[in-house]
Amino acid sequence: MAFKERLEIFIEDPFDPRLRNHPLKGKLKGYRSINITGDWRALFKEVEDGVYFVIIGTHSQLYK
């Protein structure tokens, strides 16, 4: 449910401040992250014709 709400915001404006959209570094370089809830994130990659959401998880799950 929370992802669906954030996805709707993302579709309207991918850089809406509530999403905290930012590029990742290190082993996740080339991906971007948005906030879903306080601890949950969605990682995505920009592709030729849009974006591809790769994984959703908690901060600690994704950034080990």
C-alpha positions as CSV (number, residue, x, y, z in Angstrom):
1,M,0.0,0.0,0.0
2,A,2.8,2.5,0.9
3,F,4.7,1.7,-2.3
4,K,1.6,2.3,-4.4
5,E,1.1,5.7,-2.8
6,R,4.8,6.6,-3.3
7,L,4.6,5.3,-6.9
8,E,1.7,7.7,-7.6
9,I,3.9,10.5,-6.3
10,F,6.8,9.3,-8.4
11,I,4.7,9.2,-11.5
12,E,3.6,12.8,-10.9
13,D,7.1,14.1,-10.0
14,P,10.1,11.7,-9.5
15,F,11.9,14.4,-7.6
16,D,9.2,15.3,-5.2
17,P,11.0,16.0,-1.9
18,R,8.9,13.4,0.0
19,L,10.6,10.7,-2.1
20,R,14.2,11.8,-1.3
21,N,15.2,10.5,-4.7
22,H,19.0,10.1,-4.9
23,P,21.7,8.2,-6.8
24,L,23.5,5.4,-5.0
25,K,27.2,4.9,-4.7
26,G,29.6,2.0,-4.4
27,K,28.3,-1.5,-5.5
28,L,24.9,0.1,-6.2
29,K,26.2,2.8,-8.5
30,G,23.9,3.3,-11.4
31,Y,20.8,2.8,-9.3
32,R,18.7,5.3,-7.5
33,S,16.6,5.1,-4.3
34,I,13.4,6.6,-3.1
35,N,11.9,6.5,0.4
36,I,8.7,4.4,0.8
37,T,8.4,4.8,4.6
38,G,10.8,5.7,7.4
39,D,13.0,2.6,6.9
40,W,11.7,1.1,3.6
41,R,13.3,2.0,0.3
42,A,12.7,1.2,-3.4
43,L,15.7,0.9,-5.6
44,F,15.4,1.5,-9.4
45,K,17.4,1.9,-12.5
46,E,16.7,4.5,-15.2
47,V,16.4,2.8,-18.6
48,E,15.9,4.0,-22.1
49,D,12.2,4.3,-22.0
50,G,11.5,4.9,-18.3
51,V,12.5,3.3,-15.0
52,Y,12.8,-0.3,-13.7
53,F,12.1,-0.9,-10.0
54,V,14.5,-3.6,-8.9
55,I,13.9,-4.3,-5.2
56,I,12.1,-3.0,-2.1
57,G,13.5,-3.5,1.4
58,T,14.5,-2.0,4.6
59,H,17.6,0.3,4.7
60,S,19.6,-2.4,6.5
61,Q,18.5,-5.2,4.0
62,L,19.5,-3.1,1.0
63,Y,22.7,-1.5,2.1
64,K,24.6,-4.3,3.7
